[in-house]
Amino acid sequence: MLPFLLLASRAEDAAADDEYAAYLRYGGLEERELRRIRLEAAPLPELDLSRYSGVIVGGSPFTSSDPEEGKSPVQHRVERELSGLLDQLVARDFPFLGACYGVGTLGRHQGAVIDRTFGEPLAAVEISLTGAGLQDPLLQGMPPAFTAFAGHKEACSTLPGHAVLLARSAACPVQMFRIRNNLYATQFHPELDAEGLVTRIDIYRHVGYFPPESAEELMADARKFTVTEPMNILRNFVARYAA
């Protein structure tokens, strides 16, 4: 099997490694089947897409809707590199799955409005599939509504006309969409279970995502939920596109 490619940008080793392990576990992949490139660490090398089954973009500390003057040189570089890669992926309708940061990157690339209107606090949310979502092969076997973990400052408030809305939540109108036939983005985290979220809360408690004193309460709230359905998206992505 040609490997999949995970493009990551979490600077903290513990968070980056836990994310990679989650994609391996829930994608049913071995390490040789999922190559990881950490974009925050070095420039994106030249890629031969014919050597990969698909591309996955993980979560990120970067926020696409940040003012340009407030972005670091690393964020500017990562955004340029992802935009250039998306030029190729969209033109080829190449398999792509972007989780959380995928909405900001793929959405912005395709002309969506990405802003701070529909941010969600770190929590379990109920995701509802649209009619198109119920018919989409990547959501095969999914119930019409399911629980997933989300937490984001920005979101897509308006999709371009050529995008297909696949899922929404009460507080966020665009939780998942598709471009062409094979490029997907989710606002929620399909790789994240309760213990994974607890790990991230612990790692990020002092970086400004939430008040540090609320970390223990957020961990306790996360453990109240058994989140299993979103991982089917990863399994379906691997099963559909493994080449």
Phi, psi and chi 1 to 4 in degrees:
 res  aa     phi    psi   chi1   chi2   chi3   chi4
   1 MET       -  136.3 -174.2 -173.2   86.8      -
   2 LEU   -68.4  138.3  -67.2  175.6      -      -
   3 PRO   -70.4  158.8   27.9  -36.1      -      -
   4 PHE   -88.1  162.7  -72.1   83.8      -      -
   5 LEU  -120.1  123.7  175.6   62.3      -      -
   6 LEU  -103.3  119.0  173.0   62.8      -      -
   7 LEU   -99.0  111.8  -60.9  178.5      -      -
   8 ALA  -113.1  159.3      -      -      -      -
   9 SER  -148.8   24.7   56.0      -      -      -
  10 ARG   -85.5  123.5  -61.3 -175.9 -175.8  -83.2
  11 ALA   -74.8  -27.6      -      -      -      -
  12 GLU   -78.2  123.0  -59.7   82.2    5.5      -
  13 ASP   -57.7  -41.8  -70.9  -17.2      -      -
  14 ALA   -62.4  -42.7      -      -      -      -
  15 ALA   -69.0  -41.9      -      -      -      -
  16 ALA   -63.9  -42.8      -      -      -      -
  17 ASP   -69.4  -38.1  -69.6  -14.2      -      -
  18 ASP   -66.7  -39.2 -172.0   70.0      -      -
  19 GLU   -62.5  -46.5  178.9 -176.9   66.0      -
  20 TYR   -60.0  -43.4 -178.8   53.3      -      -
  21 ALA   -62.1  -37.2      -      -      -      -
  22 ALA   -66.0  -41.5      -      -      -      -
  23 TYR   -66.2  -37.5  -81.3  108.1      -      -
  24 LEU   -62.3  -49.6  -69.0  172.9      -      -
  25 ARG   -63.3  -52.5  179.9  167.2   60.8 -105.7
  26 TYR   -84.3  -16.0  -69.6  121.7      -      -
  27 GLY   -87.0   -7.3      -      -      -      -
  28 GLY    66.6   37.0      -      -      -      -
  29 LEU  -111.7  149.7  -63.8  166.4      -      -
  30 GLU   -88.8  162.6  -57.2  -67.7  -26.9      -
  31 GLU   -58.5  -35.7  -72.3 -168.9   15.8      -
  32 ARG   -68.9  -14.6   60.4 -176.4  171.2   79.4
  33 GLU   -98.5   -0.7  -63.5  170.8  -31.6      -
  34 LEU  -141.0   99.0 -177.5   62.2      -      -
  35 ARG   -81.2  134.7  179.2 -168.8  178.3 -166.5
  36 ARG  -110.7  133.5  177.5  176.6   60.8  165.5
  37 ILE  -121.7  125.3  -64.0  176.7      -      -
  38 ARG   -94.4  103.2  -67.8 -178.9   63.4  174.2
  39 LEU   -66.5  -28.0  -61.5  176.1      -      -
  40 GLU   -72.3  -17.1   87.2  -68.0  -14.2      -
  41 ALA   -91.5  -29.9      -      -      -      -
  42 ALA  -163.1  159.8      -      -      -      -
  43 PRO   -59.5  149.3  -26.3   35.6      -      -
  44 LEU   -66.4  123.0  178.7   67.7      -      -
  45 PRO   -71.4  165.1   26.4  -33.6      -      -
  46 GLU   -64.6  133.8 -174.7  173.5  -12.6      -
  47 LEU  -113.3  138.9  -61.7  175.0      -      -
  48 ASP  -103.1  100.3  179.1   -1.5      -      -
  49 LEU   -63.6  -21.1  -67.9  176.0      -      -
  50 SER   -67.3  -10.7   67.9      -      -      -
  51 ARG   -95.8    6.2  -59.1 -178.3   64.3  179.9
  52 TYR  -128.9  150.2  -65.0   98.1      -      -
  53 SER   -80.4  -32.3  -69.2      -      -      -
  54 GLY  -175.6  169.5      -      -      -      -
  55 VAL  -120.3  133.4  174.9      -      -      -
  56 ILE  -119.2  134.0  -60.6  169.0      -      -
  57 VAL  -111.3  123.4  168.6      -      -      -
  58 GLY   -85.3 -174.7      -      -      -      -
  59 GLY   -67.6  168.2      -      -      -      -
  60 SER  -154.8  152.4  176.7      -      -      -
  61 PRO   -75.8  -12.6   29.1  -35.4      -      -
  62 PHE   -78.3  146.2  -57.6  140.2      -      -
  63 THR  -125.9  117.0  -55.3      -      -      -
  64 SER   -60.3  -31.6  -60.8      -      -      -
  65 SER   -86.7    4.1   58.9      -      -      -
  66 ASP   -58.5  146.5  -76.1  -19.8      -      -
  67 PRO   -56.3  139.0  -21.0   31.6      -      -
  68 GLU   -56.8  -38.6  -67.6  -59.8  -47.0      -
  69 GLU   -71.4  -15.2   62.9  -85.1   11.0      -
  70 GLY   -94.4   -5.7      -      -      -      -
  71 LYS   -82.6  143.4  -64.9  177.9 -179.1  178.1
  72 SER   -74.3  161.9   68.7      -      -      -
  73 PRO   -56.7  -35.8  -27.6   36.0      -      -
  74 VAL   -65.7  -43.5  171.9      -      -      -
  75 GLN   -63.5  -42.8 -178.5  171.8   -7.8      -
  76 HIS   -58.1  -43.8  -81.5  -64.6      -      -
  77 ARG   -63.4  -47.2  173.0 -179.7   59.3   77.3
  78 VAL   -60.7  -42.0  169.3      -      -      -
  79 GLU   -64.8  -40.5  -71.2 -177.6   -8.3      -
  80 ARG   -63.2  -43.7  -73.8 -165.8  -56.0  -89.6
  81 GLU   -66.4  -42.8  -69.1  169.6  -13.5      -
  82 LEU   -66.7  -38.3  -74.0  175.8      -      -
  83 SER   -63.0  -43.5 -179.5      -      -      -
  84 GLY   -63.9  -39.8      -      -      -      -
  85 LEU   -65.9  -41.1  178.6   59.6      -      -
  86 LEU   -64.2  -30.2  -76.3  167.0      -      -
  87 ASP   -53.0  -46.2  -71.8  -17.3      -      -
  88 GLN   -71.2  -44.6  -59.6  178.3   57.1      -
  89 LEU   -63.2  -44.7  -62.5  176.1      -      -
  90 VAL   -67.4  -42.5  173.4      -      -      -
  91 ALA   -59.9  -35.7      -      -      -      -
  92 ARG   -93.8   -4.0  -65.2  174.1   57.7  166.0
  93 ASP    51.9   47.4 -162.3   11.9      -      -
  94 PHE   -83.7  139.8 -166.7   83.4      -      -
  95 PRO   -54.5  124.6  -27.6   36.0      -      -
  96 PHE  -144.1  137.0  172.2   87.4      -      -
  97 LEU  -135.6  114.3  176.4   61.4      -      -
  98 GLY  -109.6  123.8      -      -      -      -
  99 ALA  -102.7  120.0      -      -      -      -
 100 CYS    66.3  -76.6 -164.3      -      -      -
 101 TYR   -62.1  -20.8 -169.2   43.3      -      -
 102 GLY   -62.2  -33.1      -      -      -      -
 103 VAL   -65.3  -45.1  167.6      -      -      -
 104 GLY   -66.6  -38.8      -      -      -      -
 105 THR   -78.7  -58.0   52.4      -      -      -
 106 LEU   -65.9  -41.3 -179.9   60.6      -      -
 107 GLY   -61.2  -48.8      -      -      -      -
 108 ARG   -62.9  -40.9 -170.0  178.4 -172.5 -169.6
 109 HIS   -59.0  -34.5 -176.5  -87.1      -      -
 110 GLN   -96.1    5.8  -69.6  -64.4  -68.4      -
 111 GLY    92.9   13.3      -      -      -      -
 112 ALA   -71.1  157.3      -      -      -      -
 113 VAL   -87.9  113.9  176.8      -      -      -
 114 ILE  -111.5  114.5  -53.2  -63.9      -      -
 115 ASP  -147.6 -168.0   57.6   26.4      -      -
 116 ARG   -99.5   16.9  -52.9  -64.2  179.7   98.8
 117 THR   -68.0  -37.5  -54.3      -      -      -
 118 PHE  -123.1   40.2  -63.4  107.0      -      -
 119 GLY   -64.1  154.6      -      -      -      -
 120 GLU  -130.1  138.7  -67.6  178.5  -64.7      -
 121 PRO   -69.0  164.0   26.4  -34.4      -      -
 122 LEU   -66.1  110.8 -163.3   63.2      -      -
 123 ALA  -171.4  169.3      -      -      -      -
 124 ALA   -81.0  134.4      -      -      -      -
 125 VAL  -129.1  154.0  -61.8      -      -      -
 126 GLU   -91.1  122.8 -177.2  173.0  -74.2      -
 127 ILE  -100.8  133.7  -52.4  -63.7      -      -
 128 SER  -116.6  130.0  -61.2      -      -      -
 129 LEU   -80.0  144.4  -61.9 -175.9      -      -
 130 THR   -81.9  175.6   64.8      -      -      -
 131 GLY   -58.2  -41.8      -      -      -      -
 132 ALA   -65.7  -36.0      -      -      -      -
 133 GLY   -63.6  -40.2      -      -      -      -
 134 LEU   -64.2  -23.2  -70.5  168.9      -      -
 135 GLN   -98.0   -8.9  -61.6  -60.8  -43.7      -
 136 ASP   -77.2  136.5 -167.9  -84.7      -      -
 137 PRO   -64.3  -25.9   18.0  -30.4      -      -
 138 LEU   -73.0  -18.2 -150.3   64.5      -      -
 139 LEU  -107.9   18.5  -66.3  161.8      -      -
 140 GLN   -59.1  132.2 -179.0  179.7    1.7      -
 141 GLY    84.1   -1.1      -      -      -      -
 142 MET   -84.5  145.0  -60.6  -75.6  -73.1      -
 143 PRO   -73.7  162.6   27.8  -34.6      -      -
 144 PRO   -60.6  -27.0  -23.2   33.7      -      -
 145 ALA  -140.1  143.3      -      -      -      -
 146 PHE  -155.4  165.2   57.8   89.7      -      -
 147 THR   -98.7  137.1  -60.3      -      -      -
 148 ALA  -141.4  162.4      -      -      -      -
 149 PHE   -94.7  136.4  -72.4  118.9      -      -
 150 ALA  -142.4  164.7      -      -      -      -
 151 GLY   174.5  111.4      -      -      -      -
 152 HIS  -159.6  146.5   48.6   98.2      -      -
 153 LYS   -80.6  -40.0  -63.4  177.1 -178.1  177.4
 154 GLU  -112.3  164.3   67.7  179.7    6.6      -
 155 ALA  -159.8  174.2      -      -      -      -
 156 CYS   -88.4  118.4  177.4      -      -      -
 157 SER   -95.1  -23.7   57.8      -      -      -
 158 THR  -143.7  122.8  -54.8      -      -      -
 159 LEU   -86.3  148.7  -82.9  173.8      -      -
 160 PRO   -67.9  158.9   26.2  -34.1      -      -
 161 GLY   -62.1  -26.7      -      -      -      -
 162 HIS   -86.0   -6.1   62.2  -79.7      -      -
 163 ALA   -82.8  151.5      -      -      -      -
 164 VAL  -110.9  117.5  179.5      -      -      -
 165 LEU   -76.0  125.9  177.8   64.5      -      -
 166 LEU  -110.5  -27.3  -59.0  175.3      -      -
 167 ALA  -156.4  153.8      -      -      -      -
 168 ARG  -145.6  170.7   57.1  170.0   64.5   95.3
 169 SER  -136.0  171.6   67.5      -      -      -
 170 ALA   -60.9  -36.9      -      -      -      -
 171 ALA   -97.6   -9.3      -      -      -      -
 172 CYS  -140.3  111.8 -176.0      -      -      -
 173 PRO   -72.0  -17.4   26.0  -34.7      -      -
 174 VAL  -125.7   98.7 -180.0      -      -      -
 175 GLN  -100.2  -19.7  -76.4  -76.4   -4.4      -
 176 MET  -161.6  139.7 -176.0  174.3 -178.2      -
 177 PHE  -146.6  167.9   64.9   88.2      -      -
 178 ARG  -128.5  141.7 -171.7 -174.9   75.9 -122.8
 179 ILE  -113.6  133.3  -62.5  -66.5      -      -
 180 ARG    53.1 -137.0  -59.0 -168.4   68.6  179.3
 181 ASN  -102.2  -21.6  -68.1  -45.5      -      -
 182 ASN  -131.5    7.7  -60.9  -49.0      -      -
 183 LEU  -113.2  122.8  -65.7  101.0      -      -
 184 TYR  -126.2  151.5  -65.6   85.1      -      -
 185 ALA  -140.7  138.8      -      -      -      -
 186 THR  -119.5  143.7   68.6      -      -      -
 187 GLN   -83.5  -36.2 -172.0   65.4   78.5      -
 188 PHE   -78.0  172.5   58.2   90.7      -      -
 189 HIS  -103.3  105.5  -74.0  -86.3      -      -
 190 PRO   -73.2  -10.6   26.4  -33.9      -      -
 191 GLU   -98.4    0.0   84.6  -71.5    2.6      -
 192 LEU  -106.7  118.8 -155.4   53.2      -      -
 193 ASP  -102.5 -178.6   57.9   18.1      -      -
 194 ALA   -61.2  -46.0      -      -      -      -
 195 GLU   -68.2  -32.5  -73.0  -51.0  -51.5      -
 196 GLY   -63.9  -40.8      -      -      -      -
 197 LEU   -66.6  -40.9 -179.0   57.6      -      -
 198 VAL   -59.0  -42.2  165.9      -      -      -
 199 THR   -59.9  -44.4  -63.1      -      -      -
 200 ARG   -68.2  -38.1  -69.2 -170.5 -167.5  173.8
 201 ILE   -59.6  -44.2  -68.1  168.9      -      -
 202 ASP   -63.3  -42.6 -171.7   42.1      -      -
 203 ILE   -67.9  -39.5  -67.2  167.9      -      -
 204 TYR   -99.7   12.8  -69.2  125.8      -      -
 205 ARG   -63.6  -20.2   69.0  168.3   70.7 -152.4
 206 HIS  -116.3   20.9  -64.8  -63.3      -      -
 207 VAL  -112.5    7.1  -60.9      -      -      -
 208 GLY    99.5    2.1      -      -      -      -
 209 TYR   -71.6  -28.3  -69.9  129.1      -      -
 210 PHE  -157.7  160.3   48.4   83.1      -      -
 211 PRO   -60.2  130.2  -22.2   32.7      -      -
 212 PRO   -54.7  -34.7  -23.2   32.1      -      -
 213 GLU   -69.8  -12.5   62.9  -86.5   12.4      -
 214 SER   -91.8   -0.7   69.5      -      -      -
 215 ALA   -59.2  -46.8      -      -      -      -
 216 GLU   -63.3  -39.1  -60.3  -58.0  -33.8      -
 217 GLU   -66.2  -40.2 -178.6  179.9   -5.5      -
 218 LEU   -63.9  -38.6  -70.7  170.5      -      -
 219 MET   -63.8  -44.7  -69.6  179.7 -174.4      -
 220 ALA   -62.9  -40.8      -      -      -      -
 221 ASP   -64.1  -40.9  -73.6  -17.0      -      -
 222 ALA   -60.8  -39.7      -      -      -      -
 223 ARG   -72.2   -8.2  -70.4 -170.2  171.2  110.2
 224 LYS   -75.7  -13.9  -65.8  176.1 -177.3  176.7
 225 PHE  -114.8  139.1  -65.1   90.2      -      -
 226 THR  -104.3  106.3  -59.5      -      -      -
 227 VAL  -106.2  114.3  172.6      -      -      -
 228 THR  -131.0  -27.0   57.5      -      -      -
 229 GLU   -67.2  -41.2  -67.5  -66.6  -14.3      -
 230 PRO   -59.1  -27.0  -23.1   34.1      -      -
 231 MET   -65.0  -21.5  -67.3   72.2  175.3      -
 232 ASN   -59.8  -27.7  -72.2  -41.3      -      -
 233 ILE   -64.2  -42.5  -65.0  170.6      -      -
 234 LEU   -65.4  -44.3  -60.9 -179.5      -      -
 235 ARG   -62.6  -41.3  -73.3 -173.4  -80.8  -92.5
 236 ASN   -66.9  -37.9  -72.2  -17.0      -      -
 237 PHE   -62.3  -46.6 -174.0   76.7      -      -
 238 VAL   -64.8  -46.4  169.2      -      -      -
 239 ALA   -63.3  -37.1      -      -      -      -
 240 ARG   -75.2  -35.9 -176.1 -179.0 -176.9 -163.8
 241 TYR  -110.4   -5.3  -65.1  116.5      -      -
 242 ALA   -56.0  123.7      -      -      -      -
 243 ALA  -116.9      -      -      -      -      -
